[in-house]
Amino acid sequence: MDELLRLVNSPRALLDAALVRGGLSEMFPVKLAADEVAAPKHQDFPADVVIESLRDEDLLAWVRGWPRR
């Protein structure tokens, strides 16, 4: 039986990118993303700042300011 990866906290683009980067995308023939299910699992994370997207301009500017390794 094929394994089923169910990561319903991440939208499809983020899920695919994370699995490819980790070399795991071929390990799971079926993947479900948050934007593909009727009621994704949500968690409230206590944080000083919450952003809607990793494309947030303030976040990107902050990361661009990090020193290169």
N, CA, C and O atoms as a CHARMM CRD file, in Angstrom:
* protein
*
  276
    1    1 MET  N      0.84400  -1.18500   0.00000 PROA 1      0.00000
    2    1 MET  CA     0.00000   0.00000   0.00000 PROA 1      0.00000
    3    1 MET  C      0.88500   1.24300   0.00000 PROA 1      0.00000
    4    1 MET  O      1.86700   1.32200   0.73900 PROA 1      0.00000
    5    2 ASP  N      0.52500   2.20700  -0.83600 PROA 2      0.00000
    6    2 ASP  CA     1.30000   3.44800  -0.91300 PROA 2      0.00000
    7    2 ASP  C      1.14200   4.25700   0.36800 PROA 2      0.00000
    8    2 ASP  O      0.08900   4.25700   1.00500 PROA 2      0.00000
    9    3 GLU  N      2.20700   4.93400   0.71600 PROA 3      0.00000
   10    3 GLU  CA     2.15300   5.79500   1.89000 PROA 3      0.00000
   11    3 GLU  C      1.42000   7.08100   1.53100 PROA 3      0.00000
   12    3 GLU  O      1.42100   7.51000   0.37700 PROA 3      0.00000
   13    4 LEU  N      0.81000   7.67300   2.51000 PROA 4      0.00000
   14    4 LEU  CA     0.06500   8.91400   2.31000 PROA 4      0.00000
   15    4 LEU  C      0.65100   9.97600   3.21000 PROA 4      0.00000
   16    4 LEU  O      0.70000   9.81700   4.42900 PROA 4      0.00000
   17    5 LEU  N      1.09600  11.05900   2.60400 PROA 5      0.00000
   18    5 LEU  CA     1.61800  12.17800   3.37900 PROA 5      0.00000
   19    5 LEU  C      0.53100  13.22800   3.46700 PROA 5      0.00000
   20    5 LEU  O      0.04100  13.72100   2.45100 PROA 5      0.00000
   21    6 ARG  N      0.16800  13.55800   4.66200 PROA 6      0.00000
   22    6 ARG  CA    -0.90900  14.52300   4.84000 PROA 6      0.00000
   23    6 ARG  C     -0.38900  15.69600   5.65300 PROA 6      0.00000
   24    6 ARG  O     -0.43100  15.66900   6.88300 PROA 6      0.00000
   25    7 LEU  N      0.09100  16.70700   4.98700 PROA 7      0.00000
   26    7 LEU  CA     0.55800  17.92400   5.64900 PROA 7      0.00000
   27    7 LEU  C     -0.44100  19.01900   5.32100 PROA 7      0.00000
   28    7 LEU  O     -0.29100  19.72400   4.32300 PROA 7      0.00000
   29    8 VAL  N     -1.43700  19.16000   6.14200 PROA 8      0.00000
   30    8 VAL  CA    -2.51600  20.08300   5.80600 PROA 8      0.00000
   31    8 VAL  C     -2.29000  21.48900   6.34500 PROA 8      0.00000
   32    8 VAL  O     -3.17700  22.33500   6.23200 PROA 8      0.00000
   33    9 ASN  N     -1.14800  21.75300   6.91700 PROA 9      0.00000
   34    9 ASN  CA    -0.85600  23.10200   7.38100 PROA 9      0.00000
   35    9 ASN  C     -0.16900  23.94900   6.32400 PROA 9      0.00000
   36    9 ASN  O     -0.04000  25.16000   6.50300 PROA 9      0.00000
   37   10 SER  N      0.26800  23.35600   5.24800 PROA 10     0.00000
   38   10 SER  CA     1.02200  24.08400   4.23400 PROA 10     0.00000
   39   10 SER  C      0.27700  24.12000   2.90400 PROA 10     0.00000
   40   10 SER  O     -0.29400  23.11400   2.48300 PROA 10     0.00000
   41   11 PRO  N      0.28100  25.28200   2.23900 PROA 11     0.00000
   42   11 PRO  CA    -0.29800  25.32600   0.90100 PROA 11     0.00000
   43   11 PRO  C      0.55300  24.51900  -0.07500 PROA 11     0.00000
   44   11 PRO  O      1.71400  24.23000   0.21600 PROA 11     0.00000
   45   12 ARG  N      0.00400  24.15700  -1.20800 PROA 12     0.00000
   46   12 ARG  CA     0.66600  23.27600  -2.17500 PROA 12     0.00000
   47   12 ARG  C      2.07600  23.74600  -2.52700 PROA 12     0.00000
   48   12 ARG  O      3.00600  22.94000  -2.50300 PROA 12     0.00000
   49   13 ALA  N      2.25900  25.01300  -2.85000 PROA 13     0.00000
   50   13 ALA  CA     3.58300  25.48800  -3.27700 PROA 13     0.00000
   51   13 ALA  C      4.63100  25.27600  -2.19000 PROA 13     0.00000
   52   13 ALA  O      5.74600  24.84100  -2.47700 PROA 13     0.00000
   53   14 LEU  N      4.27800  25.58100  -0.94800 PROA 14     0.00000
   54   14 LEU  CA     5.22100  25.40900   0.15600 PROA 14     0.00000
   55   14 LEU  C      5.49400  23.93400   0.42000 PROA 14     0.00000
   56   14 LEU  O      6.63800  23.54600   0.65600 PROA 14     0.00000
   57   15 LEU  N      4.45900  23.12100   0.38100 PROA 15     0.00000
   58   15 LEU  CA     4.61900  21.68100   0.58400 PROA 15     0.00000
   59   15 LEU  C      5.56000  21.09200  -0.46100 PROA 15     0.00000
   60   15 LEU  O      6.50200  20.37700  -0.12000 PROA 15     0.00000
   61   16 ASP  N      5.30500  21.39300  -1.73200 PROA 16     0.00000
   62   16 ASP  CA     6.14800  20.86000  -2.80300 PROA 16     0.00000
   63   16 ASP  C      7.59200  21.32600  -2.66700 PROA 16     0.00000
   64   16 ASP  O      8.52500  20.53600  -2.81200 PROA 16     0.00000
   65   17 ALA  N      7.76800  22.61700  -2.38700 PROA 17     0.00000
   66   17 ALA  CA     9.12800  23.15700  -2.25200 PROA 17     0.00000
   67   17 ALA  C      9.87300  22.48900  -1.09900 PROA 17     0.00000
   68   17 ALA  O     11.04900  22.15300  -1.23400 PROA 17     0.00000
   69   18 ALA  N      9.19900  22.29700   0.03000 PROA 18     0.00000
   70   18 ALA  CA     9.84700  21.68600   1.18800 PROA 18     0.00000
   71   18 ALA  C     10.22600  20.23300   0.91500 PROA 18     0.00000
   72   18 ALA  O     11.30800  19.79000   1.30000 PROA 18     0.00000
   73   19 LEU  N      9.34800  19.49800   0.25800 PROA 19     0.00000
   74   19 LEU  CA     9.65100  18.09300  -0.02800 PROA 19     0.00000
   75   19 LEU  C     10.77300  17.95500  -1.05100 PROA 19     0.00000
   76   19 LEU  O     11.62200  17.07400  -0.92200 PROA 19     0.00000
   77   20 VAL  N     10.78300  18.81300  -2.06100 PROA 20     0.00000
   78   20 VAL  CA    11.85400  18.76800  -3.06100 PROA 20     0.00000
   79   20 VAL  C     13.18800  19.11800  -2.40300 PROA 20     0.00000
   80   20 VAL  O     14.18800  18.42700  -2.60000 PROA 20     0.00000
   81   21 ARG  N     13.19200  20.18300  -1.63100 PROA 21     0.00000
   82   21 ARG  CA    14.43600  20.60800  -0.97300 PROA 21     0.00000
   83   21 ARG  C     14.97900  19.52600  -0.04000 PROA 21     0.00000
   84   21 ARG  O     16.19100  19.33600   0.06200 PROA 21     0.00000
   85   22 GLY  N     14.08500  18.82900   0.63200 PROA 22     0.00000
   86   22 GLY  CA    14.49700  17.76900   1.54300 PROA 22     0.00000
   87   22 GLY  C     14.76200  16.44200   0.85100 PROA 22     0.00000
   88   22 GLY  O     15.14100  15.46600   1.49800 PROA 22     0.00000
   89   23 GLY  N     14.56200  16.40200  -0.47300 PROA 23     0.00000
   90   23 GLY  CA    14.78600  15.16700  -1.21100 PROA 23     0.00000
   91   23 GLY  C     13.73900  14.09700  -0.90300 PROA 23     0.00000
   92   23 GLY  O     14.01300  12.90300  -1.02100 PROA 23     0.00000
   93   24 LEU  N     12.55800  14.52200  -0.51300 PROA 24     0.00000
   94   24 LEU  CA    11.52700  13.58200  -0.09100 PROA 24     0.00000
   95   24 LEU  C     10.32800  13.49900  -1.02600 PROA 24     0.00000
   96   24 LEU  O      9.42100  12.70200  -0.78400 PROA 24     0.00000
   97   25 SER  N     10.30000  14.29200  -2.07600 PROA 25     0.00000
   98   25 SER  CA     9.08700  14.37400  -2.89300 PROA 25     0.00000
   99   25 SER  C      8.70600  13.05300  -3.54600 PROA 25     0.00000
  100   25 SER  O      7.51800  12.77900  -3.71700 PROA 25     0.00000
  101   26 GLU  N      9.66700  12.23700  -3.91000 PROA 26     0.00000
  102   26 GLU  CA     9.36100  10.96000  -4.55200 PROA 26     0.00000
  103   26 GLU  C      8.98200   9.87400  -3.54200 PROA 26     0.00000
  104   26 GLU  O      8.49700   8.80900  -3.92300 PROA 26     0.00000
  105   27 MET  N      9.20100  10.14500  -2.27100 PROA 27     0.00000
  106   27 MET  CA     8.91400   9.15400  -1.23800 PROA 27     0.00000
  107   27 MET  C      7.41100   8.99300  -1.00900 PROA 27     0.00000
  108   27 MET  O      6.95700   7.93100  -0.58200 PROA 27     0.00000
  109   28 PHE  N      6.65200  10.03000  -1.28700 PROA 28     0.00000
  110   28 PHE  CA     5.22100  10.03000  -1.00900 PROA 28     0.00000
  111   28 PHE  C      4.43300  10.21300  -2.30000 PROA 28     0.00000
  112   28 PHE  O      4.44900  11.30000  -2.87700 PROA 28     0.00000
  113   29 PRO  N      3.74400   9.17600  -2.76600 PROA 29     0.00000
  114   29 PRO  CA     3.00100   9.28400  -4.01500 PROA 29     0.00000
  115   29 PRO  C      1.74800  10.15700  -3.89800 PROA 29     0.00000
  116   29 PRO  O      1.26500  10.67300  -4.90600 PROA 29     0.00000
  117   30 VAL  N      1.22300  10.32700  -2.69800 PROA 30     0.00000
  118   30 VAL  CA     0.03300  11.14600  -2.49100 PROA 30     0.00000
  119   30 VAL  C      0.34800  12.18800  -1.43000 PROA 30     0.00000
  120   30 VAL  O      0.84400  11.86500  -0.35100 PROA 30     0.00000
  121   31 LYS  N      0.05600  13.43600  -1.74900 PROA 31     0.00000
  122   31 LYS  CA     0.30300  14.52800  -0.81400 PROA 31     0.00000
  123   31 LYS  C     -0.92700  15.43000  -0.80400 PROA 31     0.00000
  124   31 LYS  O     -1.45100  15.76800  -1.86600 PROA 31     0.00000
  125   32 LEU  N     -1.39100  15.82000   0.36600 PROA 32     0.00000
  126   32 LEU  CA    -2.51100  16.74000   0.49800 PROA 32     0.00000
  127   32 LEU  C     -2.01700  18.01600   1.14400 PROA 32     0.00000
  128   32 LEU  O     -1.30000  17.97900   2.14400 PROA 32     0.00000
  129   33 ALA  N     -2.40200  19.14800   0.57200 PROA 33     0.00000
  130   33 ALA  CA    -1.97600  20.43700   1.09400 PROA 33     0.00000
  131   33 ALA  C     -3.16600  21.17600   1.70500 PROA 33     0.00000
  132   33 ALA  O     -4.31900  20.81700   1.46800 PROA 33     0.00000
  133   34 ALA  N     -2.87500  22.20100   2.48600 PROA 34     0.00000
  134   34 ALA  CA    -3.92300  22.95200   3.18500 PROA 34     0.00000
  135   34 ALA  C     -4.94600  23.54000   2.23500 PROA 34     0.00000
  136   34 ALA  O     -6.13000  23.61100   2.56200 PROA 34     0.00000
  137   35 ASP  N     -4.50200  23.96200   1.06500 PROA 35     0.00000
  138   35 ASP  CA    -5.43500  24.56900   0.12500 PROA 35     0.00000
  139   35 ASP  C     -6.19700  23.53800  -0.70500 PROA 35     0.00000
  140   35 ASP  O     -6.88000  23.89700  -1.66400 PROA 35     0.00000
  141   36 GLU  N     -6.08500  22.26200  -0.34100 PROA 36     0.00000
  142   36 GLU  CA    -6.75500  21.19700  -1.07900 PROA 36     0.00000
  143   36 GLU  C     -7.73900  20.38800  -0.22800 PROA 36     0.00000
  144   36 GLU  O     -8.31400  19.40700  -0.69900 PROA 36     0.00000
  145   37 VAL  N     -7.92400  20.79900   1.00300 PROA 37     0.00000
  146   37 VAL  CA    -8.84800  20.08500   1.88900 PROA 37     0.00000
  147   37 VAL  C     -9.90600  21.05800   2.41100 PROA 37     0.00000
  148   37 VAL  O     -9.67600  22.26500   2.48200 PROA 37     0.00000
  149   38 ALA  N    -11.05500  20.51700   2.77000 PROA 38     0.00000
  150   38 ALA  CA   -12.16500  21.36800   3.21000 PROA 38     0.00000
  151   38 ALA  C    -11.87400  22.06900   4.53400 PROA 38     0.00000
  152   38 ALA  O    -12.23900  23.23100   4.71200 PROA 38     0.00000
  153   39 ALA  N    -11.23300  21.38500   5.44500 PROA 39     0.00000
  154   39 ALA  CA   -10.98200  21.96000   6.77200 PROA 39     0.00000
  155   39 ALA  C     -9.55800  21.64500   7.20700 PROA 39     0.00000
  156   39 ALA  O     -9.33200  20.68000   7.93800 PROA 39     0.00000
  157   40 PRO  N     -8.58300  22.46100   6.75800 PROA 40     0.00000
  158   40 PRO  CA    -7.19700  22.18900   7.15400 PROA 40     0.00000
  159   40 PRO  C     -6.99000  22.38100   8.65400 PROA 40     0.00000
  160   40 PRO  O     -7.71700  23.12000   9.31800 PROA 40     0.00000
  161   41 LYS  N     -5.99000  21.70000   9.15200 PROA 41     0.00000
  162   41 LYS  CA    -5.63500  21.80800  10.56800 PROA 41     0.00000
  163   41 LYS  C     -4.97900  23.16400  10.77400 PROA 41     0.00000
  164   41 LYS  O     -4.03800  23.51300  10.06100 PROA 41     0.00000
  165   42 HSD  N     -5.46100  23.92100  11.73000 PROA 42     0.00000
  166   42 HSD  CA    -4.88000  25.23500  12.03000 PROA 42     0.00000
  167   42 HSD  C     -4.34100  25.22000  13.44900 PROA 42     0.00000
  168   42 HSD  O     -4.89200  24.57700  14.34200 PROA 42     0.00000
  169   43 GLN  N     -3.26100  25.93900  13.62600 PROA 43     0.00000
  170   43 GLN  CA    -2.69500  26.08500  14.95400 PROA 43     0.00000
  171   43 GLN  C     -2.47300  27.56200  15.20400 PROA 43     0.00000
  172   43 GLN  O     -2.09000  28.30200  14.29800 PROA 43     0.00000
  173   44 ASP  N     -2.70900  27.98600  16.42000 PROA 44     0.00000
  174   44 ASP  CA    -2.40600  29.35300  16.80500 PROA 44     0.00000
  175   44 ASP  C     -1.00700  29.37200  17.39200 PROA 44     0.00000
  176   44 ASP  O     -0.71800  28.66800  18.36000 PROA 44     0.00000
  177   45 PHE  N     -0.15300  30.17400  16.80600 PROA 45     0.00000
  178   45 PHE  CA     1.21800  30.29000  17.27600 PROA 45     0.00000
  179   45 PHE  C      1.37700  31.63000  17.97100 PROA 45     0.00000
  180   45 PHE  O      1.16100  32.67900  17.36300 PROA 45     0.00000
  181   46 PRO  N      1.75500  31.59800  19.24600 PROA 46     0.00000
  182   46 PRO  CA     1.99000  32.87200  19.90400 PROA 46     0.00000
  183   46 PRO  C      3.22900  33.52100  19.28900 PROA 46     0.00000
  184   46 PRO  O      4.30000  32.91500  19.24600 PROA 46     0.00000
  185   47 ALA  N      3.07500  34.74200  18.82200 PROA 47     0.00000
  186   47 ALA  CA     4.19800  35.42600  18.18300 PROA 47     0.00000
  187   47 ALA  C      4.01800  36.92900  18.31500 PROA 47     0.00000
  188   47 ALA  O      2.89800  37.42600  18.43400 PROA 47     0.00000
  189   48 ASP  N      5.12300  37.64000  18.29100 PROA 48     0.00000
  190   48 ASP  CA     5.06500  39.09900  18.31900 PROA 48     0.00000
  191   48 ASP  C      4.58200  39.65500  16.99000 PROA 48     0.00000
  192   48 ASP  O      3.91300  40.68800  16.93700 PROA 48     0.00000
  193   49 VAL  N      4.93600  38.94700  15.90700 PROA 49     0.00000
  194   49 VAL  CA     4.56400  39.38800  14.56500 PROA 49     0.00000
  195   49 VAL  C      4.03800  38.18200  13.79900 PROA 49     0.00000
  196   49 VAL  O      4.65400  37.11600  13.80500 PROA 49     0.00000
  197   50 VAL  N      2.91200  38.35200  13.14800 PROA 50     0.00000
  198   50 VAL  CA     2.33900  37.30600  12.31500 PROA 50     0.00000
  199   50 VAL  C      2.13700  37.89400  10.92500 PROA 50     0.00000
  200   50 VAL  O      1.58200  38.98300  10.77800 PROA 50     0.00000
  201   51 ILE  N      2.59000  37.16800   9.90600 PROA 51     0.00000
  202   51 ILE  CA     2.43500  37.64000   8.53400 PROA 51     0.00000
  203   51 ILE  C      1.59800  36.64000   7.75000 PROA 51     0.00000
  204   51 ILE  O      1.53500  35.46300   8.10700 PROA 51     0.00000
  205   52 GLU  N      0.96200  37.10200   6.69300 PROA 52     0.00000
  206   52 GLU  CA     0.10800  36.25000   5.88400 PROA 52     0.00000
  207   52 GLU  C      0.90300  35.40100   4.90000 PROA 52     0.00000
  208   52 GLU  O      0.44900  34.32900   4.50000 PROA 52     0.00000
  209   53 SER  N      2.08500  35.87000   4.50600 PROA 53     0.00000
  210   53 SER  CA     2.82700  35.18600   3.45300 PROA 53     0.00000
  211   53 SER  C      4.32000  35.34900   3.66600 PROA 53     0.00000
  212   53 SER  O      4.77400  36.33500   4.24500 PROA 53     0.00000
  213   54 LEU  N      5.08000  34.36600   3.18900 PROA 54     0.00000
  214   54 LEU  CA     6.53300  34.49900   3.23800 PROA 54     0.00000
  215   54 LEU  C      7.02400  35.52000   2.21000 PROA 54     0.00000
  216   54 LEU  O      8.21600  35.82600   2.16200 PROA 54     0.00000
  217   55 ARG  N      6.12400  36.04300   1.39900 PROA 55     0.00000
  218   55 ARG  CA     6.46400  37.08700   0.43500 PROA 55     0.00000
  219   55 ARG  C      6.23100  38.47900   1.00300 PROA 55     0.00000
  220   55 ARG  O      6.26900  39.46300   0.26400 PROA 55     0.00000
  221   56 ASP  N      5.99400  38.57100   2.28900 PROA 56     0.00000
  222   56 ASP  CA     5.79500  39.85100   2.95700 PROA 56     0.00000
  223   56 ASP  C      7.04000  40.72500   2.74600 PROA 56     0.00000
  224   56 ASP  O      8.15800  40.29500   3.02800 PROA 56     0.00000
  225   57 GLU  N      6.84500  41.92600   2.26100 PROA 57     0.00000
  226   57 GLU  CA     7.97700  42.79700   1.91000 PROA 57     0.00000
  227   57 GLU  C      8.86600  43.13500   3.11000 PROA 57     0.00000
  228   57 GLU  O     10.08700  43.19700   2.96800 PROA 57     0.00000
  229   58 ASP  N      8.28100  43.35000   4.27400 PROA 58     0.00000
  230   58 ASP  CA     9.09400  43.63800   5.46000 PROA 58     0.00000
  231   58 ASP  C      9.94400  42.43400   5.84500 PROA 58     0.00000
  232   58 ASP  O     11.10700  42.58400   6.22000 PROA 58     0.00000
  233   59 LEU  N      9.37000  41.25400   5.75400 PROA 59     0.00000
  234   59 LEU  CA    10.11600  40.03400   6.04600 PROA 59     0.00000
  235   59 LEU  C     11.25700  39.85400   5.04300 PROA 59     0.00000
  236   59 LEU  O     12.38800  39.55500   5.42900 PROA 59     0.00000
  237   60 LEU  N     10.95800  40.03800   3.76600 PROA 60     0.00000
  238   60 LEU  CA    11.99500  39.88200   2.74000 PROA 60     0.00000
  239   60 LEU  C     13.12300  40.89200   2.91700 PROA 60     0.00000
  240   60 LEU  O     14.29300  40.54800   2.75200 PROA 60     0.00000
  241   61 ALA  N     12.78600  42.11800   3.24600 PROA 61     0.00000
  242   61 ALA  CA    13.81800  43.13700   3.48300 PROA 61     0.00000
  243   61 ALA  C     14.68800  42.74900   4.66600 PROA 61     0.00000
  244   61 ALA  O     15.90500  42.92800   4.62700 PROA 61     0.00000
  245   62 TRP  N     14.08300  42.22700   5.70300 PROA 62     0.00000
  246   62 TRP  CA    14.83500  41.79300   6.88400 PROA 62     0.00000
  247   62 TRP  C     15.78100  40.65500   6.52200 PROA 62     0.00000
  248   62 TRP  O     16.94700  40.66900   6.91700 PROA 62     0.00000
  249   63 VAL  N     15.29100  39.67300   5.77900 PROA 63     0.00000
  250   63 VAL  CA    16.13200  38.54000   5.39300 PROA 63     0.00000
  251   63 VAL  C     17.24800  38.98500   4.45200 PROA 63     0.00000
  252   63 VAL  O     18.37100  38.49100   4.55600 PROA 63     0.00000
  253   64 ARG  N     16.96200  39.89500   3.54900 PROA 64     0.00000
  254   64 ARG  CA    18.00900  40.39000   2.64000 PROA 64     0.00000
  255   64 ARG  C     19.14800  41.06200   3.38800 PROA 64     0.00000
  256   64 ARG  O     20.27400  41.12600   2.89700 PROA 64     0.00000
  257   65 GLY  N     18.84600  41.56300   4.58200 PROA 65     0.00000
  258   65 GLY  CA    19.86600  42.22300   5.38600 PROA 65     0.00000
  259   65 GLY  C     20.76900  41.26600   6.13900 PROA 65     0.00000
  260   65 GLY  O     21.75200  41.69500   6.74200 PROA 65     0.00000
  261   66 TRP  N     20.45700  39.97500   6.11600 PROA 66     0.00000
  262   66 TRP  CA    21.29600  38.99800   6.79100 PROA 66     0.00000
  263   66 TRP  C     22.64900  38.90100   6.08700 PROA 66     0.00000
  264   66 TRP  O     22.72100  39.03800   4.86500 PROA 66     0.00000
  265   67 PRO  N     23.72400  38.66500   6.84900 PROA 67     0.00000
  266   67 PRO  CA    25.02700  38.48100   6.19900 PROA 67     0.00000
  267   67 PRO  C     25.05300  37.17600   5.39400 PROA 67     0.00000
  268   67 PRO  O     24.45500  36.17100   5.78000 PROA 67     0.00000
  269   68 ARG  N     25.75300  37.22400   4.28200 PROA 68     0.00000
  270   68 ARG  CA    25.88300  36.00700   3.43900 PROA 68     0.00000
  271   68 ARG  C     26.84900  35.04100   4.09300 PROA 68     0.00000
  272   68 ARG  O     27.82000  35.44900   4.72900 PROA 68     0.00000
  273   69 ARG  N     26.57200  33.74400   3.92900 PROA 69     0.00000
  274   69 ARG  CA    27.47500  32.72300   4.47500 PROA 69     0.00000
  275   69 ARG  C     28.35100  32.18500   3.38100 PROA 69     0.00000
  276   69 ARG  O     29.18400  31.31300   3.63100 PROA 69     0.00000
